[in-house]
Amino acid sequence: MVIVIGTGAGGALLARELAKDGKKVTILEKGPYIDSKEAFNYYDAYSDDVDLLTTTCIGGATIVSMSNMVRALDGELLDYGVDLTDAYEYVEELVGVHQLDDSHIGKGTQLFLDAGHELGLETMKMPKAIREDDCIQCGMCAFGCPVNAKWSGKDFADEAVEYGAELICDAEVIEILSEDGKACGVRYVKDQKEEIIESDTVVLSAGAIGSTMILRNSGIDEVGEEIFFDPFVTVGGYLKDINFNTEVQMAGLIIGKNFVLSPHFSSFIGQNIGDGVNDGDILSIMVKTPDDAKGYVYSDGNVIKTNTIQDIRYLAEGVATAGAVLEKAGVDPKTIGSTVYRGAHPGGTAPIGKIVDYNLETEISNLYVCDASVLPISPGKPPILTILALSKRLADYIKSK
Ligand SMILES: Cc1cc2nc3c(=O)[nH]c(=O)nc-3n(C[C@H](O)[C@H](O)[C@H](O)COP(=O)(O)OP(=O)(O)OC[C@H]3O[C@@H](n4cnc5c(N)ncnc54)[C@H](O)[C@@H]3O)c2cc1C
């Protein structure tokens, strides 16, 4: 029997693949089973030391994601003997990665794409896993989807159940049990009652912060001593009647040397553009960079993250380029403002080569970690596809054992 902990990018596909293969699978998910349109209620709260976005519910952070799907860290993972080529092909087809049809590219996004091309920047439509037939182009992707038009881990958790897996929600895993250095079960809390399930194989996919806490409780201490989070800001300015806030978000992409840009509306930006500016009169761009893994996960789940001088350099390069794109797109440069510095891709807390080996196994045999924790460095771009490919690879390995 295999226990999978978490139903986000790392856990859901793994559970699906193993259940489909006829394995007995139990999935333990800390959060509730919800409809995707309710997901915005399940963002986690952190201390004021960091502006970090994660969620605890079925699907994890994938349910509030923009469903941006790009390959990342190929070369870096190959250095650890991890070749994801075949796994990428499999998961790209499974989640339906494609660039959106022009019918779903809004006016603001088109201005972003045109400006990027005119400036000679590497510019393209973002590869996504959104079903155009269902998408109502409301701009609410980060709230969860009101019409369930995006792929999320919830889809795979549901499929795993159809293939025979047991899904237990509202179940907070506390510790992995082991005997003679081998995983033998899991201790969790549900309805304020402690429960134990026995199993000889456990896959921990509770996300960079959740997995850190569980590993520490299980005797693996050197986790969470580093953390990256792919920092981002959203910069934008005044462009009358653009109504970009109701377009499909992040449907364009500019790839810079040390950053990526994507058209993105944030409800926090208006206040930094001008008094009384309407959301419909703003065009804005997310600037996202890789960051050094300088941070720490505390035992209560709070996080401290510092910025290195290189982090600031990358961000400055991206913001300068975003300013040029905005101006080219017709934004009044005197109005350009920014949100605060935030992160939505926490990872690197149990990195491959240090806490897990190239099969993602820990020092406790048959205890695997498969989520953003294992990424060796910050990708600086959307990590879901890479995590899905790692899950597919691990599922194949577990099936072969
Ligand atoms: C607003 C937003 C937009 C994003 N957009 C994109 C995007 O478009 N493309 C992209 O690639 N990335 C995007 N990301 C990032 C991406 O969603 C995450 O990097 C990815 O989901 C991380 O996968 P994971 O498996 O590590 O964690 P998660 O997907 O967060 O899954 C962790 C799971 O474990 C559960 N859990 C936690 N603790 C426990 C416990 N103790 N016991 C049991 N279960 C537990 C959680 O509830 C959750 O279900 C976005 C993130 C945010 C917040």
The ligand as an SDF file (V2000), in Angstrom:
LIG
                    3D

 53 58  0  0  0  0  0  0  0  0999 V2000
   -1.6870   32.3410   -6.9080 C   0  0  0  0  0  0  0  0  0  0  0  0
   -0.7120   31.3270   -7.4390 C   0  0  0  0  0  0  0  0  0  0  0  0
   -0.5840   31.1470   -8.8150 C   0  0  0  0  0  0  0  0  0  0  0  0
    0.3190   30.2020   -9.3080 C   0  0  0  0  0  0  0  0  0  0  0  0
    0.3630   29.9880  -10.6490 N   0  0  0  0  0  0  0  0  0  0  0  0
    1.2060   29.0410  -11.1350 C   0  0  0  0  0  0  0  0  0  0  0  0
    1.1980   28.7140  -12.5240 C   0  0  0  0  0  0  0  0  0  0  0  0
    0.4190   29.2550  -13.3040 O   0  0  0  0  0  0  0  0  0  0  0  0
    2.0620   27.7630  -12.9620 N   0  0  0  0  0  0  0  0  0  0  0  0
    2.9400   27.1390  -12.1080 C   0  0  0  0  0  0  0  0  0  0  0  0
    3.7240   26.3070  -12.5670 O   0  0  0  0  0  0  0  0  0  0  0  0
    2.9580   27.4210  -10.7950 N   0  0  0  0  0  0  0  0  0  0  0  0
    2.0870   28.3220  -10.2860 C   0  0  0  0  0  0  0  0  0  0  0  0
    2.0470   28.5480   -8.9450 N   0  0  0  0  0  0  0  0  0  0  0  0
    2.9350   27.7820   -8.0730 C   0  0  0  0  0  0  0  0  0  0  0  0
    2.4730   26.3310   -7.9240 C   0  0  0  0  0  0  0  0  0  0  0  0
    1.0900   26.2850   -7.6790 O   0  0  0  0  0  0  0  0  0  0  0  0
    3.2540   25.6430   -6.8180 C   0  0  0  0  0  0  0  0  0  0  0  0
    4.6390   25.8560   -7.0530 O   0  0  0  0  0  0  0  0  0  0  0  0
    2.9720   24.1410   -6.8040 C   0  0  0  0  0  0  0  0  0  0  0  0
    1.6010   23.8930   -6.6240 O   0  0  0  0  0  0  0  0  0  0  0  0
    3.7700   23.5000   -5.6920 C   0  0  0  0  0  0  0  0  0  0  0  0
    3.4650   22.1260   -5.6880 O   0  0  0  0  0  0  0  0  0  0  0  0
    3.6580   21.2880   -4.3580 P   0  0  0  0  0  0  0  0  0  0  0  0
    3.2250   19.9040   -4.6360 O   0  0  0  0  0  0  0  0  0  0  0  0
    5.0160   21.5360   -3.8280 O   0  0  0  0  0  0  0  0  0  0  0  0
    2.6690   21.9940   -3.2930 O   0  0  0  0  0  0  0  0  0  0  0  0
    1.1050   22.2020   -3.3690 P   0  0  0  0  0  0  0  0  0  0  0  0
    0.6310   22.1640   -4.7640 O   0  0  0  0  0  0  0  0  0  0  0  0
    0.7910   23.4150   -2.5780 O   0  0  0  0  0  0  0  0  0  0  0  0
    0.5140   20.9310   -2.6110 O   0  0  0  0  0  0  0  0  0  0  0  0
    0.7520   20.6720   -1.2450 C   0  0  0  0  0  0  0  0  0  0  0  0
   -0.4400   19.9020   -0.7080 C   0  0  0  0  0  0  0  0  0  0  0  0
   -0.1350   19.3410    0.5670 O   0  0  0  0  0  0  0  0  0  0  0  0
   -1.2060   19.5980    1.4780 C   0  0  0  0  0  0  0  0  0  0  0  0
   -0.6270   19.5760    2.8330 N   0  0  0  0  0  0  0  0  0  0  0  0
    0.1700   20.4960    3.4080 C   0  0  0  0  0  0  0  0  0  0  0  0
    0.5230   20.0970    4.6510 N   0  0  0  0  0  0  0  0  0  0  0  0
   -0.0590   18.8930    4.8440 C   0  0  0  0  0  0  0  0  0  0  0  0
   -0.0900   17.9820    5.9440 C   0  0  0  0  0  0  0  0  0  0  0  0
    0.5720   18.2040    7.0940 N   0  0  0  0  0  0  0  0  0  0  0  0
   -0.8250   16.8320    5.8170 N   0  0  0  0  0  0  0  0  0  0  0  0
   -1.4970   16.5680    4.6570 C   0  0  0  0  0  0  0  0  0  0  0  0
   -1.5160   17.4010    3.5940 N   0  0  0  0  0  0  0  0  0  0  0  0
   -0.7900   18.5430    3.6880 C   0  0  0  0  0  0  0  0  0  0  0  0
   -1.7460   20.9460    1.0140 C   0  0  0  0  0  0  0  0  0  0  0  0
   -3.0500   21.1990    1.4550 O   0  0  0  0  0  0  0  0  0  0  0  0
   -1.6740   20.7710   -0.5050 C   0  0  0  0  0  0  0  0  0  0  0  0
   -2.7880   20.0960   -1.0070 O   0  0  0  0  0  0  0  0  0  0  0  0
    1.1410   29.4570   -8.4120 C   0  0  0  0  0  0  0  0  0  0  0  0
    1.0010   29.6300   -7.0530 C   0  0  0  0  0  0  0  0  0  0  0  0
    0.0730   30.5450   -6.5470 C   0  0  0  0  0  0  0  0  0  0  0  0
   -0.0740   30.6920   -5.0600 C   0  0  0  0  0  0  0  0  0  0  0  0
  1  2  1  0
  2  3  1  0
  2 52  2  0
  3  4  2  0
  4  5  1  0
  4 50  1  0
  5  6  2  0
  6  7  1  0
  6 13  1  0
  7  8  2  0
  7  9  1  0
  9 10  1  0
 10 11  2  0
 10 12  1  0
 12 13  2  0
 13 14  1  0
 14 15  1  0
 14 50  1  0
 15 16  1  0
 16 17  1  0
 16 18  1  0
 18 19  1  0
 18 20  1  0
 20 21  1  0
 20 22  1  0
 22 23  1  0
 23 24  1  0
 24 25  2  0
 24 26  1  0
 24 27  1  0
 27 28  1  0
 28 29  2  0
 28 30  1  0
 28 31  1  0
 31 32  1  0
 32 33  1  0
 33 34  1  0
 33 48  1  0
 34 35  1  0
 35 36  1  0
 35 46  1  0
 36 37  1  0
 36 45  1  0
 37 38  2  0
 38 39  1  0
 39 40  1  0
 39 45  2  0
 40 41  1  0
 40 42  2  0
 42 43  1  0
 43 44  2  0
 44 45  1  0
 46 47  1  0
 46 48  1  0
 48 49  1  0
 50 51  2  0
 51 52  1  0
 52 53  1  0
M  END
$$$$
